[in-house]
């Protein structure tokens, strides 16, 4: 069973548009970077500088399609492994989802049917990815706009089975829990009561906006108060080793980012 990395603290998603800001921001303890945006042997100088001063830099993949029925594309996993080694990262991650089927790429993280058959496929692919990456490996819950019928597990039950059978870690995206509650009517507090906290690697936080009655997890807006409240509910149950702010578009001034990071720190401080 994979060990969790040590305490991470408060972090932010590293993006090229934020590379200079991150070096200036107060209270950034670590960063997460999209693995597919990096090339081993050609890391951005600003990212190397963070790594070399001892800041944890964790790669987060978005394209492995671990829940897909097609054979796992091990070249993508090898790339993740190479980036992980070059960053000296204590862990790597992707998502509980699929992104490809029948030679087509969705361009989105697609939810899995929560069935025994789908779980078996996911478990086999996660075990293969773990054998290639060779560091603790974490999977993140996603935001979805649909649920497949005939589910045999709740989401928390599905994740517990996954962790029990693979020893993987979990990234709990609190903003995704909120989006699913708004759009699918799920119960985020029940999820928080049932998820296997002993497997938690860290949490994600991000902003969104409602349009035409649908909540969009945009990563381009401030974190809404309701998502901060849900993080506080999480903290009542378990102290997260790390909390990460994601921002992928419409980047604000440094002062606004600093204020969001401070709000995350306050939410998990008792």
C-alpha positions in Angstrom: 0.0 0.0 0.0 1.4 3.4 -1.0 2.5 5.8 1.7 1.2 9.3 1.6 3.7 12.1 1.2 4.3 14.3 4.2 2.5 17.4 5.0 2.3 19.7 2.0 0.5 22.8 3.2 -1.1 25.3 0.9 -0.3 25.1 -2.8 -1.2 26.4 -6.2 -1.4 24.9 -9.7 1.7 25.9 -11.6 0.9 27.4 -15.0 3.1 29.3 -17.5 1.0 32.3 -17.0 1.6 32.2 -13.3 5.2 31.3 -13.1 6.5 34.7 -12.0 3.5 35.3 -9.7 4.1 32.0 -7.9 7.7 33.0 -7.0 6.3 36.3 -5.5 3.2 35.0 -3.7 3.4 34.6 0.1 2.3 31.3 1.6 2.9 29.0 -1.3 4.2 25.7 0.1 4.1 23.5 -3.0 2.9 23.4 -6.6 1.2 20.9 -8.8 1.8 20.9 -12.6 -0.1 19.3 -15.5 2.3 16.5 -16.6 1.3 16.7 -20.2 2.5 20.3 -20.4 6.1 19.2 -19.5 8.8 17.5 -21.3 11.5 15.6 -19.4 14.9 17.2 -20.1 13.3 20.6 -21.0 11.6 21.7 -17.8 10.8 25.5 -17.6 13.5 27.4 -15.7 11.1 28.9 -13.2 9.8 25.4 -12.3 13.4 24.1 -11.9 14.1 27.0 -9.6 11.1 26.0 -7.4 12.3 22.4 -7.4 15.9 23.3 -6.6 14.9 25.4 -3.6 13.2 22.4 -2.1 9.5 23.2 -3.0 7.6 20.0 -3.8 6.5 19.9 -7.4 3.8 17.2 -8.0 2.9 16.1 -11.6 -0.8 15.7 -12.3 -1.9 13.9 -15.5 -5.1 14.4 -17.4 -4.8 12.0 -20.3 -4.1 8.4 -19.0 -7.8 7.4 -19.3 -7.4 4.8 -16.6 -11.1 3.9 -16.6 -11.2 3.4 -20.4 -12.1 0.0 -21.9 -9.3 0.4 -24.4 -5.8 -1.0 -23.5 -3.9 1.5 -21.3 -1.6 3.7 -23.4 1.6 2.9 -21.5 3.6 5.5 -23.4 1.6 8.2 -21.6 2.3 6.6 -18.3 6.0 6.4 -19.1 6.0 10.1 -19.8 4.4 10.7 -16.4 7.1 8.6 -14.9 9.9 10.5 -16.6 8.5 13.8 -15.5 8.0 12.5 -12.0 11.6 11.4 -11.7 13.0 14.7 -13.1 10.9 16.7 -10.7 12.0 14.5 -7.8 8.3 14.3 -6.9 7.1 12.2 -4.0 3.9 11.2 -5.9 2.0 11.4 -9.2 -1.7 11.5 -10.0 -4.5 11.4 -12.5 -8.3 11.0 -12.4 -11.1 8.5 -11.9 -12.4 8.8 -15.4 -11.9 7.9 -19.1 -11.1 10.4 -21.9 -10.8 8.0 -24.9 -12.9 5.3 -26.5 -12.9 3.7 -29.9 -10.0 5.9 -31.1 -11.8 9.1 -30.2 -10.7 11.6 -27.6 -13.5 13.4 -25.7 -11.4 16.4 -24.7 -13.0 16.1 -21.3 -12.8 14.0 -18.2 -15.7 11.6 -18.5 -17.3 9.8 -15.5 -17.2 6.0 -15.2 -20.2 3.8 -14.7 -20.0 2.8 -11.0 -20.3 -0.9 -11.7 -18.2 -3.9 -10.7 -17.1 -4.4 -14.3 -15.9 -0.8 -14.7 -14.2 -1.0 -11.3 -12.3 -4.1 -12.4 -11.0 -2.3 -15.5 -10.0 0.7 -13.5 -8.2 -1.4 -10.9 -6.2 -3.3 -13.5 -5.1 -0.1 -15.2 -4.2 1.6 -12.0 -2.0 -1.3 -11.0 -0.3 -1.2 -14.3 0.3 2.5 -14.0 1.6 2.1 -10.5 4.2 -0.4 -11.7 5.5 2.1 -14.2 5.4 5.3 -12.2 7.1 3.6 -9.1 6.0 6.4 -6.6 2.8 6.7 -4.7 -0.1 7.2 -7.1 -3.3 9.2 -6.5 -6.6 9.4 -8.3 -9.0 12.4 -8.2 -12.8 12.6 -8.2 -14.2 14.5 -11.2 -17.0 16.9 -11.8 -19.7 15.4 -14.1 -22.8 16.6 -15.9 -24.3 13.1 -16.0 -24.4 9.8 -14.1 -24.5 6.4 -15.8 -27.6 4.3 -14.9 -27.6 1.1 -12.9 -24.8 2.1 -10.5 -23.7 -0.6 -8.1 -21.8 1.7 -5.8 -22.0 5.2 -4.4 -19.1 7.4 -5.4 -17.5 7.0 -2.0 -18.0 3.2 -2.0 -16.4 3.1 -5.5 -13.4 5.0 -4.3 -13.0 2.9 -1.2 -13.0 -0.3 -3.2 -10.5 1.3 -5.6 -8.1 2.2 -2.7 -8.6 -1.2 -1.0 -7.7 -3.1 -4.2 -4.8 -1.0 -5.4 -3.4 0.8 -2.4 -3.7 4.1 -4.4 -4.2 7.5 -2.7 -7.0 10.0 -3.3 -7.1 13.6 -4.3 -10.5 15.0 -3.2 -11.6 17.9 -5.3 -13.9 19.9 -3.1 -15.1 22.1 -6.0 -16.0 19.0 -7.9 -18.1 17.7 -5.0 -19.9 21.0 -5.0 -20.5 21.0 -8.8 -21.9 17.5 -8.6 -24.2 18.5 -5.8 -25.5 21.4 -7.8 -25.8 19.6 -11.1 -26.6 16.0 -10.2 -28.2 16.4 -6.8 -25.5 14.3 -5.0 -25.0 14.7 -1.2 -21.4 16.0 -0.6 -21.7 15.7 3.2 -22.5 12.0 2.9 -19.5 11.6 0.6 -17.4 13.3 3.2 -18.7 11.0 5.9 -17.9 7.9 3.9 -14.7 8.5 1.9 -11.6 6.6 3.2 -9.7 9.6 4.7 -6.7 7.4 5.5 -5.9 7.4 1.8 -6.1 11.2 1.3 -3.1 12.7 -0.4 -4.4 16.2 -0.7 -7.4 18.3 -1.8 -8.2 20.6 -4.8 -10.1 23.9 -4.7 -11.2 25.9 -7.7 -13.7 28.5 -8.7 -16.7 28.3 -10.9 -19.9 30.1 -12.0 -23.5 29.3 -12.7 -25.0 29.8 -16.1 -28.5 29.0 -17.1 -29.0 26.9 -14.0 -25.9 24.8 -14.5 -22.8 25.2 -12.3 -19.6 25.3 -14.3 -16.3 24.3 -12.7 -14.4 26.8 -14.7 -11.1 27.2 -12.8 -11.4 30.8 -14.1 -13.4 32.4 -11.3 -12.8 32.9 -7.6 -13.6 30.1 -5.2 -17.2 30.6 -4.2 -18.1 30.8 -0.5 -20.1 27.5 -0.6 -17.0 25.6 -1.7 -15.0 27.1 1.1 -17.8 26.0 3.5 -17.5 22.5 2.1 -13.7 22.6 2.7 -14.5 23.5 6.3 -16.8 20.5 6.5 -14.0 18.3 5.2 -11.7 19.7 7.9 -14.1 18.8 10.6 -13.6 15.1 9.6 -9.9 15.1 8.6 -7.0 17.4 8.4 -5.9 17.4 4.7 -2.1 17.1 4.2 -2.4 19.7 1.5 -4.8 22.0 -0.2 -4.2 23.2 -3.7 -5.8 26.2 -5.5 -6.3 25.6 -9.3 -6.6 28.5 -11.7 -6.5 27.8 -15.5 -7.8 31.0 -17.1 -8.6 34.7 -16.6 -5.7 34.9 -14.2 -6.1 37.6 -11.5 -3.6 40.0 -9.9 -1.2 38.6 -7.4 -3.1 40.2 -4.5 -6.3 38.3 -5.4 -4.5 35.0 -5.6 -2.8 35.7 -2.3 -6.2 36.4 -0.7 -7.6 33.1 -2.0 -4.6 31.2 -0.7 -5.1 32.9 2.7 -8.7 31.9 2.7 -7.8 28.3 2.1 -5.3 28.3 4.9 -8.0 29.8 7.2 -10.6 27.2 6.2 -8.4 24.3 7.3 -7.0 26.0 10.5 -8.7 25.0 13.7 
